Amino acid sequence: MALDTNAGEIVCRQYSVDHAPAHELRSHSAERILLGLLRADLVSRLSHAGYLGAELAKAETALRLGLHYEQDKPLAAPTRIGVTARGARARGPRNGDSALP
């Protein structure tokens, strides 16, 4: 799974046993892709359908919020210089303060 941010789409590719591209589904909607996979009978196990649903939901969220998406990795908010992931400002020691506690 990947994002085509220029087209505003989630791209889901399925490969054959010999690693050749077999199917490609594109949509801005995770639900549409999952339903397309099920209609084409490309999902044979319920556990795989669950995994795909979770990954597609992450991909759609990343697409809508402008986040980086990488399959099998957690989504993370973009970081800005001087701001930590939790939003607190990263500060060095103040004038006269020691860097050590």
C-alpha positions as MATLAB code, in Angstrom:
seq = 'MALDTNAGEIVCRQYSVDHAPAHELRSHSAERILLGLLRADLVSRLSHAGYLGAELAKAETALRLGLHYEQDKPLAAPTRIGVTARGARARGPRNGDSALP';
ca = [
       0.000    0.000    0.000;
       1.168    3.511   -0.758;
      -0.145    7.023   -1.257;
      -0.233    8.946   -4.496;
      -0.491   12.375   -2.915;
      -0.537   14.172   -6.276;
      -3.665   12.264   -7.267;
      -5.041   12.231   -3.709;
      -5.376    8.457   -3.753;
      -4.471    5.353   -1.820;
      -2.771    2.798   -4.072;
      -3.142   -0.893   -3.256;
      -1.147   -3.334   -5.383;
      -1.475   -7.102   -5.331;
       1.314   -9.237   -6.765;
       1.299  -12.763   -8.177;
       3.352  -15.610   -6.748;
       6.257  -14.741   -9.080;
       6.208  -11.125   -7.749;
       4.762   -9.675  -10.940;
       2.120   -6.933  -10.468;
      -1.309   -8.536  -10.819;
      -3.891   -5.979   -9.625;
      -3.938   -2.322   -8.668;
      -6.794   -0.517   -6.941;
      -6.842    3.246   -6.365;
      -9.253    5.400   -4.446;
      -9.428    8.220   -1.936;
     -11.545    5.864    0.200;
     -10.166    2.948    2.228;
     -13.624    1.385    2.266;
     -13.900    1.381   -1.532;
     -10.535   -0.325   -1.911;
     -11.355   -3.002    0.670;
     -14.743   -3.663   -0.928;
     -13.043   -3.874   -4.339;
     -10.564   -6.423   -3.015;
     -13.379   -8.501   -1.538;
     -15.533   -8.304   -4.694;
     -12.566   -9.415   -6.829;
     -12.061  -12.333   -4.411;
      -8.474  -11.219   -3.708;
      -8.755  -11.786    0.062;
      -9.048  -15.383    1.190;
      -8.502  -15.095    4.968;
     -10.419  -13.017    7.478;
      -7.196  -12.152    9.313;
      -5.799  -10.667    6.102;
      -9.003   -8.685    5.558;
      -8.636   -7.261    9.072;
      -5.005   -6.342    8.456;
      -5.871   -4.687    5.142;
      -8.723   -2.763    6.749;
      -6.411   -1.380    9.437;
      -3.673   -0.435    6.950;
      -6.173    1.150    4.569;
      -7.649    3.201    7.415;
      -4.155    4.450    8.333;
      -3.448    5.286    4.692;
      -6.718    7.229    4.346;
      -6.031    9.110    7.582;
      -2.533   10.019    6.383;
      -3.925   11.159    3.046;
      -6.574   13.371    4.658;
      -4.212   14.895    7.239;
      -1.168   15.240    4.998;
       0.907   12.769    7.017;
       3.609   10.422    5.781;
       2.342    6.859    5.348;
       4.523    3.790    5.270;
       2.905    0.362    5.401;
       3.359   -1.486    8.704;
       4.655    1.643   10.463;
       2.684    3.784   12.934;
       1.470    7.179   11.798;
       3.288   10.078   13.377;
       2.550   13.760   13.348;
       5.025   15.783   11.329;
       7.699   17.282   13.531;
       8.736   20.920   13.407;
      12.104   22.266   14.378;
      12.106   23.087   18.082;
       8.919   21.144   18.859;
       8.887   17.606   20.210;
       6.414   14.949   19.067;
       4.174   15.711   22.076;
       4.016   19.396   21.208;
       6.157   20.691   24.072;
       8.780   23.197   23.090;
      12.289   21.783   23.171;
      14.478   24.205   25.112;
      18.109   24.318   25.976;
      19.394   25.730   29.260;
      18.383   29.307   30.031;
      20.952   31.995   30.674;
      22.764   31.164   33.860;
      21.199   27.687   34.071;
      23.324   24.604   34.038;
      22.603   21.927   31.447;
      22.680   19.367   34.268;
      19.954   19.101   36.933;
];
